[in-house]
Amino acid sequence: MKKSYINKIQQLCAAVLAFSTLLSCNKYLDRAPLSEVTPSEYLNTEADLAAYTITRYNFPTHGGWGLGTFANDNGTDNQVTSGYATRWVPGEWRVGATGGDWDFTNIRQVNYFLESVLPKWKSNSITGNKLNIEHYIGEAYFLRAYEYFNKVQALGDFPILKNTVKDNLEELTVISTRKPRNEVARFIIADLDSAATLLSTTTASGKTRITKNAALLLKSRVALHEATWLKYHKGTALVPGGPGWPGAKSNPNFAMNIDQEIDYFLTQAMESAQLVADGVALVNNTKDNGFNSSNNPYFKMFGDFDLNAYSEVLLWRQYSLPLNVTHAVNHYMNRNAGNSGYAKGLVENFTMANGLPIYAANSGYKGDNLISDVKIDRDNRLQIFMKAPGELSYTDRKNTNGQDIVEGKPDILGIAETRYVTGYALKKGFNYLIAQSEGATSTTGSIVFRAVEAYLNYIEASYLKNGSVNAKAQAYWTQIRERAGVNTDYMNTVNNTDMNMEAKGDFGAYSAGQLLSDKVLYNIRRERRLELVAEGMRFADLKRWRALDQLAAKPYIVEGMKIWGPMQEWYKDEKGVSSLIQPNTSGKTANVSLQSESNYLRPYRINLAATNLVLDGYKWISAHYLNPIAMSHFTITSPDGSPESSSIYQNPGWPLMANQGANN
């Protein structure tokens, strides 16, 4: 066999299973080394199944330095970091030579499990508790669905692989053929149906392992994502069968009634979301003003140690100092801002407690001269999940004169690692204990799935399907708003919404480059934005809503707090000399944006050099709705080595050339 042929097989075939040993159970320590274990000797007991699936967990959770998952919304219209994301710079985000999202390793590992275990399960040859065995098989179906959903969100069309394959180049090339994204989404839903059938509602490990409700929630997420993608991207190359869709050659017999497909996915989203929402109560919010939220269950849910006690948490990761499984979220969130900050547009999107937008007549808005003013009489989520000077830092530590240690002025001039990028600092995930903020010693839990998403998914899916807010959706919406401390009459907000005002700071005010005319739909999107703030879901929502087209013609400049107002006094020394340096100040390096441009801090307008690629704001091209496939994958699957002859195709707008940006 030729060496090049062997190399192709090696590159195509994902690595054979890596049995990592993440479990701490001593009973696994006396096993033979896994490198010496054959398939016939493994996956024969309940314990084997439990160990295998837990090591396949691949969810975004806190880890290392920084704000953990609370930083995952950075680079959106919600949240800003000191560096920019290349997705906002057409031409700067480029096709990779290798790597990327076109990878089957995790999928292959789960397929291996199912291939090995299902025959043994059906023949009753696995020892252990029957219900537990079924639960771990359900976990495997869930994990495959989760991996596939990641692929759909990143790449769209993707091969459907249900089994491991032999090291045969021809076979591997054939199975690399991409399937239309709606078919992949249906495959994911089928896997989640299997998972929900097999999974238990509770586990011995509490909610640190996947449960039935987690599967139902993920199903509603997948279905809503695909329904809205098809709806808003309809008539483009990003939808199977659309004009210019590159999958036509690989799928010559493809046919889809897109409106029926949208309706199918909306129905699936509603049904699965309702099963979760009707069975899981929201955690109570005591609605404090944010000075000290240490006894507020809603606030504590994001920064507590044992999240099993919170009904709303469906899946979470636990940490332990003795086991050296820790993170640094609270070090950054408590002591500084962790190189992040809410955008002005997000902060202004929160309504008043009376339900009125801040710009509405008689809203009662106190203005934004001070950060504390911004929070007065607002949606309670803004009050408790955004820091302000003067608020309590610790419940178990006083300063040397016995007074409370409180939040100081936002350090917008600090080093990047700790900077208050916009002045509006995150507080979601905050913990008031001093030990949690002393380096990478934090052990607060990390939420993976939260039931309120099911409430939101149902509201959106049912409205898109029926064109009205039905009784069930109204009940869910009422519960969300009541907990947020907002007038539960959503029509009060709808009737006072000005879409032109909302468009100034909310990408979700658009779809396909057009400002939404449906104010009810917009406020459903608003509710989702505000409830899920800093939970890493914003960019996925913006993509499925096709809410970024308008940036092609009108770039967006991110702003933060009102630095050129009374708050500028915070940055003067005892002699009245300001430490704020504007661009073009002779002999000095700027650290704030120009007052003549805006009274509000513009993080990406501090450096006016031509090398600042987001100087003129976020821009967009439609190719960026999907990620590019790296070039190595085309040459591997090509009979003659040329990308053009590959059995796979590049995503719309992306070139078949490494290190090149998208062209439209």
C-alpha positions as CSV (number, residue, x, y, z in Angstrom):
1,M,0.0,0.0,0.0
2,K,1.4,3.4,-0.9
3,K,2.5,5.7,1.9
4,S,0.3,8.5,0.7
5,Y,-2.7,6.2,0.7
6,I,-2.0,5.1,4.3
7,N,-1.5,8.8,5.3
8,K,-5.0,9.6,3.9
9,I,-6.6,6.8,5.9
10,Q,-4.8,7.9,9.0
11,Q,-6.0,11.5,8.6
12,L,-9.6,10.5,7.7
13,C,-10.0,8.0,10.5
14,A,-10.4,9.6,13.9
15,A,-8.1,8.4,16.7
16,V,-9.1,5.1,18.2
17,L,-10.8,5.5,21.5
18,A,-9.0,7.5,24.2
19,F,-10.2,6.1,27.5
20,S,-9.4,9.0,29.8
21,T,-9.6,8.5,33.5
22,L,-11.4,11.4,34.8
23,L,-13.3,9.5,37.5
24,S,-11.9,9.6,40.9
25,C,-13.4,6.2,42.0
26,N,-10.7,3.9,43.5
27,K,-12.5,0.8,42.2
28,Y,-11.1,1.6,38.7
29,L,-7.5,1.8,39.9
30,D,-7.0,-2.0,40.1
31,R,-8.0,-2.6,36.5
32,A,-5.6,-3.6,33.8
33,P,-4.2,-0.7,31.9
34,L,-6.8,0.3,29.3
35,S,-4.2,0.0,26.5
36,E,-4.3,-3.7,27.3
37,V,-8.0,-4.0,27.5
38,T,-9.8,-5.5,24.4
39,P,-13.4,-4.5,23.5
40,S,-14.6,-8.0,24.6
41,E,-13.2,-7.3,28.1
42,Y,-14.7,-3.8,28.5
43,L,-18.2,-2.3,28.4
44,N,-19.7,-5.5,30.0
45,T,-20.8,-4.0,33.3
46,E,-22.9,-1.1,34.5
47,A,-19.7,0.4,36.0
48,D,-17.9,0.2,32.6
49,L,-20.8,2.1,30.9
50,A,-20.8,4.7,33.6
51,A,-17.1,5.3,33.4
52,Y,-17.1,5.5,29.6
53,T,-19.9,8.0,29.1
54,I,-18.8,10.4,31.9
55,T,-15.4,10.8,30.2
56,R,-17.2,11.8,27.0
57,Y,-18.8,14.9,28.6
58,N,-17.7,17.8,26.5
59,F,-19.8,20.8,27.8
60,P,-18.6,24.4,28.2
61,T,-17.9,24.8,31.9
62,H,-15.6,26.9,34.1
63,G,-11.9,26.2,33.8
64,G,-8.5,27.9,34.1
65,W,-8.2,31.6,34.4
66,G,-10.8,34.2,33.6
67,L,-14.6,34.4,33.9
68,G,-15.3,30.9,32.7
69,T,-18.6,30.5,30.9
70,F,-19.6,34.0,31.8
71,A,-17.1,35.2,29.2
72,N,-18.7,33.2,26.4
73,D,-20.8,36.1,25.2
74,N,-17.8,38.2,24.7
75,G,-17.6,39.5,21.1
76,T,-21.4,40.1,20.7
77,D,-23.7,43.1,21.1
78,N,-24.1,42.0,24.7
79,Q,-20.6,41.8,26.0
80,V,-17.2,43.1,25.2
81,T,-13.6,42.1,25.8
82,S,-10.5,44.2,25.1
83,G,-9.7,42.1,22.0
84,Y,-12.0,41.8,19.0
85,A,-13.4,38.7,17.4
86,T,-12.3,38.2,13.7
87,R,-15.8,37.3,12.7
88,W,-16.6,41.0,12.8
89,V,-13.8,41.8,10.2
90,P,-14.6,40.5,6.7
91,G,-11.4,39.1,5.3
92,E,-9.6,38.7,8.6
93,W,-11.3,35.4,9.6
94,R,-9.6,32.9,7.2
95,V,-9.8,29.3,6.0
96,G,-7.5,27.1,8.1
97,A,-4.9,24.8,6.6
98,T,-5.8,22.0,9.1
99,G,-8.0,21.4,12.1
100,G,-11.3,23.2,12.6
101,D,-14.7,21.9,13.2
102,W,-14.6,19.1,10.6
103,D,-13.6,16.5,13.2
104,F,-15.2,13.1,14.0
105,T,-13.2,12.1,17.1
106,N,-16.0,12.6,19.7
107,I,-18.7,11.2,17.4
108,R,-16.6,8.1,16.7
109,Q,-16.1,7.5,20.4
110,V,-19.8,7.5,21.1
111,N,-20.5,5.4,18.0
112,Y,-18.0,2.9,19.3
113,F,-19.8,2.7,22.6
114,L,-23.2,2.2,20.9
115,E,-21.9,-0.4,18.5
116,S,-20.3,-2.3,21.4
117,V,-23.1,-2.0,23.9
118,L,-26.4,-2.2,22.1
119,P,-26.0,-5.9,21.1
120,K,-24.9,-6.8,24.6
121,W,-27.9,-4.8,26.0
122,K,-30.4,-6.5,23.8
123,S,-28.9,-9.9,24.7
124,N,-29.0,-9.0,28.5
125,S,-25.3,-9.8,28.7
126,I,-24.4,-6.6,30.6
127,T,-24.2,-7.1,34.4
128,G,-25.7,-4.5,36.7
129,N,-28.9,-2.6,37.4
130,K,-31.1,-2.7,34.3
131,L,-32.3,0.9,34.8
132,N,-28.8,2.2,35.3
133,I,-27.6,0.4,32.2
134,E,-30.4,1.9,30.1
135,H,-29.5,5.3,31.6
136,Y,-25.9,5.2,30.5
137,I,-27.0,4.1,27.0
138,G,-29.3,7.1,27.0
139,E,-26.3,9.3,27.9
140,A,-24.5,8.0,24.9
141,Y,-27.4,8.9,22.6
142,F,-27.5,12.4,24.2
143,L,-23.8,12.9,23.8
144,R,-23.9,12.0,20.1
145,A,-26.8,14.4,19.6
146,Y,-24.9,17.1,21.5
147,E,-21.8,16.6,19.3
148,Y,-23.9,16.7,16.1
149,F,-25.6,19.8,17.2
150,N,-22.3,21.5,17.6
151,K,-21.5,20.5,14.0
152,V,-24.7,21.8,12.7
153,Q,-24.3,25.2,14.4
154,A,-20.7,25.5,13.2
155,L,-20.9,24.0,9.7
156,G,-24.5,23.4,8.7
157,D,-24.6,20.3,6.5
158,F,-22.6,17.4,7.9
159,P,-22.1,13.6,7.4
160,I,-24.4,11.4,9.4
161,L,-22.3,8.6,10.9
162,K,-24.0,6.0,13.0
163,N,-21.2,3.4,13.1
164,T,-17.5,3.3,13.2
165,V,-15.9,2.4,9.8
166,K,-13.0,0.4,8.6
167,D,-9.7,2.0,7.5
168,N,-10.7,1.9,3.9
169,L,-10.1,5.1,1.9
170,E,-13.0,4.6,-0.5
171,E,-15.4,3.9,2.2
172,L,-14.2,6.7,4.3
173,T,-14.5,9.1,1.4
174,V,-18.0,8.1,0.7
175,I,-19.2,8.4,4.3
176,S,-17.7,11.9,4.4
177,T,-20.5,13.2,2.1
178,R,-22.3,16.0,3.8
179,K,-26.1,15.6,4.4
180,P,-28.5,18.5,4.4
181,R,-28.6,20.3,7.7
182,N,-32.3,19.7,8.2
183,E,-31.8,15.9,7.9
184,V,-28.9,16.1,10.4
185,A,-31.2,18.0,12.8
186,R,-33.9,15.3,12.4
187,F,-31.2,12.7,13.2
188,I,-30.2,14.7,16.3
189,I,-33.9,14.8,17.4
190,A,-34.2,11.0,16.9
191,D,-31.1,10.5,19.1
192,L,-32.6,12.8,21.8
193,D,-35.9,10.9,21.6
194,S,-33.9,7.7,22.3
195,A,-32.1,9.4,25.1
196,A,-35.2,10.7,26.7
197,T,-36.8,7.2,26.6
198,L,-33.8,5.6,28.3
199,L,-32.6,8.3,30.7
200,S,-33.7,8.5,34.3
201,T,-35.2,11.7,35.8
202,T,-32.7,11.6,38.7
203,T,-29.3,9.9,39.2
204,A,-27.3,8.9,42.2
205,S,-24.9,11.7,41.3
206,G,-27.7,14.3,41.3
207,K,-27.8,16.6,38.3
208,T,-24.0,16.4,37.7
209,R,-25.0,13.6,35.2
210,I,-27.3,13.9,32.2
211,T,-31.0,13.4,33.0
212,K,-34.2,13.1,30.9
213,N,-35.0,16.7,31.4
214,A,-31.6,17.7,30.0
215,A,-32.4,15.6,26.9
216,L,-35.8,17.3,26.5
217,L,-34.3,20.7,26.9
218,L,-31.6,20.0,24.3
219,K,-34.2,18.7,21.9
220,S,-36.2,21.9,22.2
221,R,-33.0,23.9,21.6
222,V,-32.1,21.9,18.5
223,A,-35.6,22.1,17.0
224,L,-36.0,25.8,17.6
225,H,-32.5,26.5,16.2
226,E,-33.2,24.6,13.0
227,A,-36.8,26.0,12.6
228,T,-35.6,29.6,12.9
229,W,-32.5,29.0,10.8
230,L,-34.7,27.7,7.9
231,K,-37.2,30.5,8.4
232,Y,-34.8,33.4,8.4
233,H,-32.2,32.1,6.0
234,K,-34.8,30.9,3.6
235,G,-34.0,31.7,0.0
236,T,-30.2,31.7,0.5
237,A,-27.4,29.2,-0.1
238,L,-27.2,28.6,3.7
239,V,-30.4,26.5,3.5
240,P,-30.6,23.1,1.7
241,G,-32.2,23.6,-1.7
242,G,-31.7,27.3,-1.7
243,P,-30.2,29.2,-4.6
244,G,-26.5,28.5,-4.8
245,W,-26.6,25.7,-2.2
246,P,-23.4,23.9,-2.6
247,G,-24.9,20.6,-1.5
248,A,-27.0,20.1,-4.7
249,K,-24.3,18.0,-6.4
250,S,-23.7,15.7,-3.5
251,N,-27.5,15.3,-2.7
252,P,-29.0,15.2,-6.2
253,N,-32.4,13.7,-5.0
254,F,-32.8,16.2,-2.2
255,A,-36.3,17.8,-1.9
256,M,-37.8,19.7,1.0
257,N,-41.0,21.6,1.6
258,I,-39.4,24.2,3.7
259,D,-42.5,25.6,5.3
260,Q,-43.6,22.1,6.4
261,E,-40.1,21.5,7.7
262,I,-40.2,24.7,9.8
263,D,-43.5,23.7,11.2
264,Y,-42.2,20.3,12.1
265,F,-39.3,21.7,14.0
266,L,-41.4,24.3,15.8
267,T,-43.8,21.6,16.9
268,Q,-40.9,19.5,18.2
269,A,-39.5,22.5,20.1
270,M,-42.9,23.3,21.7
271,E,-43.6,19.7,22.8
272,S,-40.3,19.0,24.4
273,A,-40.0,22.5,26.0
274,Q,-43.4,22.1,27.5
275,L,-42.5,18.8,29.1
276,V,-39.6,20.5,30.9
277,A,-41.3,23.8,31.8
278,D,-44.5,22.2,33.2
279,G,-42.4,20.0,35.4
280,V,-39.6,22.3,36.6
281,A,-40.3,25.4,38.7
282,L,-38.2,28.5,38.4
283,V,-36.0,29.4,41.3
284,N,-37.3,32.3,43.5
285,N,-35.8,35.8,43.3
286,T,-36.1,37.9,46.4
287,K,-35.5,41.0,44.3
288,D,-32.9,42.8,46.4
289,N,-31.3,46.0,45.0
290,G,-27.9,44.4,44.3
291,F,-26.0,45.7,47.3
292,N,-25.9,42.3,49.0
293,S,-27.6,39.4,47.1
294,S,-25.9,36.7,49.2
295,N,-29.3,35.3,50.4
296,N,-31.1,35.6,47.1
297,P,-31.7,32.1,45.7
298,Y,-31.9,33.3,42.0
299,F,-28.6,35.2,42.4
300,K,-26.9,32.4,44.4
301,M,-27.8,29.8,41.8
302,F,-25.0,31.0,39.5
303,G,-22.3,31.1,42.2
304,D,-23.2,28.4,44.7
305,F,-21.3,25.2,45.5
306,D,-24.0,22.6,45.3
307,L,-26.5,23.2,42.5
308,N,-28.5,20.1,43.0
309,A,-30.7,22.1,45.4
310,Y,-31.8,24.4,42.6
311,S,-34.9,23.1,40.8
312,E,-34.0,25.1,37.7
313,V,-30.6,23.6,37.2
314,L,-30.8,20.5,34.9
315,L,-27.1,19.8,34.5
316,W,-24.1,21.3,36.2
317,R,-20.4,20.6,36.9
318,Q,-19.1,20.3,40.4
319,Y,-15.7,21.5,41.6
320,S,-13.5,20.4,44.6
321,L,-10.5,22.0,46.2
322,P,-9.2,18.7,47.7
323,L,-9.4,17.1,44.2
324,N,-7.7,20.2,42.7
325,V,-10.7,20.7,40.4
326,T,-11.1,24.4,40.5
327,H,-11.4,27.6,38.5
328,A,-10.8,31.3,38.9
329,V,-14.2,32.8,38.0
330,N,-14.7,34.4,41.4
331,H,-11.1,35.8,41.6
332,Y,-11.9,37.9,38.5
333,M,-15.5,38.6,39.0
334,N,-15.1,39.7,42.7
335,R,-11.8,41.6,42.5
336,N,-12.1,43.1,39.0
337,A,-14.0,42.7,35.8
338,G,-12.0,39.9,34.1
339,N,-11.4,41.8,30.9
340,S,-15.1,42.0,30.0
341,G,-18.1,44.2,30.3
342,Y,-21.7,44.6,29.3
343,A,-22.4,46.8,26.3
344,K,-24.4,49.9,26.7
345,G,-26.9,48.5,24.2
346,L,-27.6,45.5,26.5
347,V,-27.8,47.7,29.6
348,E,-30.3,50.0,28.0
349,N,-32.4,47.0,26.7
350,F,-33.5,46.2,30.3
351,T,-36.9,47.8,30.9
352,M,-37.9,49.6,34.0
353,A,-39.6,47.6,36.7
354,N,-42.9,49.0,35.5
355,G,-42.3,47.3,32.2
356,L,-41.6,50.5,30.2
357,P,-38.5,50.9,28.0
358,I,-36.2,53.5,29.4
359,Y,-37.0,56.0,26.6
360,A,-40.8,55.8,27.0
361,A,-42.7,58.8,28.4
362,N,-42.9,58.7,32.2
363,S,-40.8,55.6,32.4
364,G,-39.0,56.9,35.5
365,Y,-35.5,56.3,34.2
366,K,-32.9,58.0,36.3
367,G,-30.3,58.3,33.6
368,D,-26.8,57.0,33.2
369,N,-24.6,59.7,34.8
370,L,-23.7,57.2,37.4
371,I,-23.7,53.4,37.2
372,S,-25.8,53.2,40.4
373,D,-28.4,55.5,38.7
374,V,-28.6,53.1,35.7
375,K,-29.9,50.4,38.1
376,I,-32.6,52.3,39.9
377,D,-36.1,50.9,39.5
378,R,-35.0,48.7,36.6
379,D,-35.6,45.1,35.8
380,N,-34.2,43.3,38.8
381,R,-31.9,41.1,36.6
382,L,-29.9,44.3,35.8
383,Q,-29.8,45.3,39.5
384,I,-28.4,42.0,40.8
385,F,-26.3,40.8,37.8
386,M,-24.3,44.0,37.2
387,K,-21.8,45.5,39.6
388,A,-21.9,49.1,40.8
389,P,-19.6,51.1,43.0
390,G,-20.5,50.9,46.7
391,E,-21.9,47.4,46.6
392,L,-20.8,44.7,49.1
393,S,-17.8,42.6,48.0
394,Y,-17.6,40.1,50.9
395,T,-19.8,38.8,53.6
396,D,-17.0,37.3,55.7
397,R,-14.3,40.0,55.5
398,K,-14.2,43.6,56.7
399,N,-11.5,46.2,56.1
400,T,-9.0,47.2,58.8
401,N,-11.4,49.8,60.3
402,G,-14.2,47.3,60.5
403,Q,-16.2,48.7,57.6
404,D,-17.6,46.7,54.7
405,I,-15.4,46.1,51.8
406,V,-17.2,47.4,48.8
407,E,-16.9,47.6,45.0
408,G,-14.8,50.6,43.9
409,K,-14.9,52.7,40.7
410,P,-14.5,50.6,37.6
411,D,-10.9,50.2,36.5
412,I,-11.3,51.0,32.9
413,L,-7.6,51.9,32.6
414,G,-6.2,48.7,34.1
415,I,-4.3,45.9,32.4
416,A,-6.2,43.9,29.9
417,E,-6.5,40.8,32.1
418,T,-8.5,42.5,34.7
419,R,-9.9,45.5,32.9
420,Y,-13.5,46.9,33.2
421,V,-13.7,47.1,29.4
422,T,-17.0,49.0,29.3
423,G,-17.3,50.1,32.9
424,Y,-20.4,47.9,33.2
425,A,-19.1,44.8,35.0
426,L,-20.6,41.4,35.3
427,K,-22.0,40.1,38.6
428,K,-23.7,36.9,37.4
429,G,-21.7,34.1,39.1
430,F,-20.5,36.3,41.9
431,N,-19.7,34.7,45.3
432,Y,-19.3,36.7,48.5
433,L,-16.8,34.5,50.3
434,I,-13.2,35.8,50.4
435,A,-11.6,32.4,49.9
436,Q,-13.3,32.1,46.6
437,S,-11.6,35.1,45.2
438,E,-8.0,34.2,46.2
439,G,-6.6,33.0,42.9
440,A,-7.7,29.9,41.0
441,T,-9.3,28.4,44.1
442,S,-13.0,28.9,43.1
443,T,-15.2,25.9,43.6
444,T,-18.6,27.3,42.7
445,G,-20.6,25.1,40.3
446,S,-20.9,25.7,36.6
447,I,-24.4,25.4,35.0
448,V,-24.7,23.6,31.7
449,F,-28.5,23.5,31.2
450,R,-31.1,25.7,33.0
451,A,-34.8,25.0,32.7
452,V,-35.8,28.6,32.1
453,E,-34.5,28.1,28.6
454,A,-37.4,25.7,28.0
455,Y,-39.9,28.4,29.0
456,L,-38.2,30.8,26.5
457,N,-38.0,28.2,23.8
458,Y,-41.7,27.4,24.1
459,I,-42.7,31.1,24.0
460,E,-40.7,31.7,20.8
461,A,-41.6,28.5,19.0
462,S,-45.3,28.7,19.8
463,Y,-45.5,32.4,18.7
464,L,-43.7,31.6,15.4
465,K,-46.0,28.6,14.8
466,N,-49.3,30.2,15.7
467,G,-48.8,33.9,15.3
468,S,-50.0,34.6,18.8
469,V,-49.1,34.2,22.5
470,N,-51.2,31.3,23.6
471,A,-52.3,30.6,27.2
472,K,-49.3,28.4,27.9
473,A,-46.8,30.8,26.6
474,Q,-48.4,33.7,28.5
475,A,-48.2,31.7,31.7
476,Y,-44.5,31.0,31.1
477,W,-43.8,34.6,30.2
478,T,-45.6,35.8,33.3
479,Q,-43.5,33.6,35.5
480,I,-40.3,34.9,33.9
481,R,-41.2,38.5,34.2
482,E,-42.6,38.2,37.7
483,R,-39.3,36.7,38.8
484,A,-37.4,39.5,37.1
485,G,-39.4,42.0,39.1
486,V,-41.0,43.4,36.0
487,N,-44.6,44.3,35.4
488,T,-46.1,41.0,34.1
489,D,-48.2,42.7,31.5
490,Y,-45.9,42.1,28.5
491,M,-48.3,44.1,26.2
492,N,-47.5,47.2,28.3
493,T,-43.9,46.8,27.1
494,V,-44.9,45.9,23.6
495,N,-47.2,48.9,23.2
496,N,-44.4,51.2,24.3
497,T,-41.6,49.7,22.2
498,D,-40.0,51.9,19.6
499,M,-38.1,49.6,17.2
500,N,-35.9,52.4,15.9
501,M,-34.8,53.1,19.5
502,E,-34.2,49.4,20.2
503,A,-32.2,48.9,17.0
504,K,-29.5,51.2,18.3
505,G,-28.3,48.6,20.7
506,D,-29.8,45.3,19.9
507,F,-28.9,43.2,16.8
508,G,-31.9,41.0,17.6
509,A,-34.1,43.9,16.4
510,Y,-33.3,42.7,12.9
511,S,-33.7,39.7,10.7
512,A,-32.3,39.5,7.1
513,G,-31.3,43.1,7.3
514,Q,-34.8,44.3,8.0
515,L,-36.0,45.9,11.2
516,L,-38.7,43.8,12.8
517,S,-42.2,45.2,12.5
518,D,-43.6,42.6,14.9
519,K,-43.1,44.1,18.4
520,V,-44.4,41.0,20.2
521,L,-41.8,38.9,18.5
522,Y,-39.1,41.5,19.2
523,N,-40.0,41.5,22.9
524,I,-39.9,37.7,23.0
525,R,-36.3,38.0,21.7
526,R,-35.7,40.8,24.3
527,E,-36.8,38.5,27.1
528,R,-34.5,35.8,25.9
529,R,-31.6,38.2,25.7
530,L,-32.1,39.5,29.2
531,E,-32.7,36.2,31.0
532,L,-29.8,34.4,29.4
533,V,-27.3,37.3,29.7
534,A,-23.7,36.1,30.1
535,E,-24.6,32.5,29.6
536,G,-23.0,32.0,26.2
537,M,-26.0,31.7,23.9
538,R,-26.1,35.1,22.3
539,F,-24.1,34.6,19.2
540,A,-26.0,31.3,18.3
541,D,-29.3,33.3,18.7
542,L,-28.1,36.1,16.4
543,K,-27.0,33.6,13.8
544,R,-30.2,31.6,13.7
545,W,-32.3,34.8,13.6
546,R,-30.1,36.1,10.7
547,A,-29.7,39.2,12.8
548,L,-26.4,40.5,11.4
549,D,-27.0,41.3,7.8
550,Q,-27.6,45.0,8.5
551,L,-23.9,45.3,9.7
552,A,-22.7,44.9,6.1
553,A,-24.0,48.4,5.3
554,K,-24.1,49.9,8.8
555,P,-21.2,48.8,11.0
556,Y,-21.8,48.9,14.8
557,I,-19.6,50.7,17.2
558,V,-19.8,49.2,20.7
559,E,-20.2,51.6,23.6
560,G,-20.0,51.3,27.4
561,M,-20.6,53.7,30.4
562,K,-21.0,57.4,30.2
563,I,-17.4,58.3,30.8
564,W,-17.7,61.9,29.7
565,G,-20.1,63.0,32.4
566,P,-19.9,63.1,36.2
567,M,-18.0,59.7,36.3
568,Q,-15.0,61.3,34.7
569,E,-14.3,62.8,38.1
570,W,-13.5,59.3,39.4
571,Y,-10.3,59.4,37.4
572,K,-8.8,62.6,38.8
573,D,-6.2,62.7,41.5
574,E,-6.2,64.9,44.6
575,K,-5.0,67.8,42.6
576,G,-7.7,67.4,40.0
577,V,-5.5,66.0,37.3
578,S,-7.3,63.5,35.2
579,S,-5.7,60.1,34.3
580,L,-8.0,59.9,31.2
581,I,-6.1,60.3,28.0
582,Q,-7.9,60.9,24.8
583,P,-6.5,59.9,21.4
584,N,-4.3,62.3,19.6
585,T,-3.0,63.7,22.9
586,S,0.6,64.8,22.2
587,G,3.2,62.5,23.7
588,K,0.8,60.2,25.4
589,T,-0.9,56.9,24.8
590,A,-4.7,57.1,24.8
591,N,-6.7,55.1,27.3
592,V,-10.2,56.3,26.6
593,S,-12.1,57.3,23.5
594,L,-12.7,60.8,22.2
595,Q,-15.3,62.9,24.0
596,S,-16.0,64.7,20.7
597,E,-17.2,61.5,19.2
598,S,-19.4,60.3,22.1
599,N,-20.0,60.8,25.8
600,Y,-19.8,57.0,26.1
601,L,-16.7,54.9,26.4
602,R,-15.9,53.2,23.0
603,P,-13.5,50.4,23.8
604,Y,-12.5,49.9,20.1
605,R,-12.1,53.7,19.4
606,I,-9.3,54.2,21.9
607,N,-6.6,53.0,19.4
608,L,-7.1,55.0,16.2
609,A,-4.3,53.3,14.3
610,A,-5.1,51.7,11.0
611,T,-4.0,48.4,12.5
612,N,-7.2,48.4,14.6
613,L,-9.4,46.4,12.3
614,V,-12.6,47.2,14.3
615,L,-11.9,50.9,14.5
616,D,-15.0,51.7,12.4
617,G,-17.2,49.1,14.1
618,Y,-18.4,45.5,13.7
619,K,-19.0,44.5,10.1
620,W,-20.5,41.4,8.6
621,I,-20.7,39.2,5.5
622,S,-23.2,36.3,5.1
623,A,-20.4,33.7,4.8
624,H,-19.6,34.2,8.5
625,Y,-23.0,32.6,9.6
626,L,-21.1,29.3,9.1
627,N,-17.5,28.4,9.8
628,P,-15.1,27.4,7.0
629,I,-13.8,23.9,6.5
630,A,-10.0,23.6,6.7
631,M,-8.2,22.7,3.5
632,S,-6.6,19.4,4.6
633,H,-10.1,17.8,4.7
634,F,-10.6,18.5,1.0
635,T,-7.3,17.1,-0.1
636,I,-7.7,14.0,2.0
637,T,-11.1,13.2,0.4
638,S,-10.0,14.0,-3.1
639,P,-9.1,11.2,-5.5
640,D,-6.5,13.3,-7.2
641,G,-5.5,15.6,-4.3
642,S,-7.2,18.7,-5.7
643,P,-9.8,20.4,-3.4
644,E,-12.2,20.8,-6.4
645,S,-12.4,17.0,-6.7
646,S,-13.2,16.3,-3.0
647,S,-16.3,14.5,-2.0
648,I,-17.1,17.3,0.4
649,Y,-17.8,21.0,-0.4
650,Q,-16.9,24.3,1.2
651,N,-19.5,26.4,2.9
652,P,-21.0,29.3,0.9
653,G,-18.8,32.3,0.5
654,W,-15.6,30.6,1.7
655,P,-12.8,29.8,-0.7
656,L,-11.0,26.5,-1.4
657,M,-7.7,28.1,-0.3
658,A,-6.0,28.2,3.1
659,N,-5.4,31.5,4.8
660,Q,-8.0,33.3,2.7
661,G,-11.0,35.2,4.0
662,A,-14.6,34.8,2.8
663,N,-15.7,36.8,-0.3
664,N,-19.4,37.5,0.4
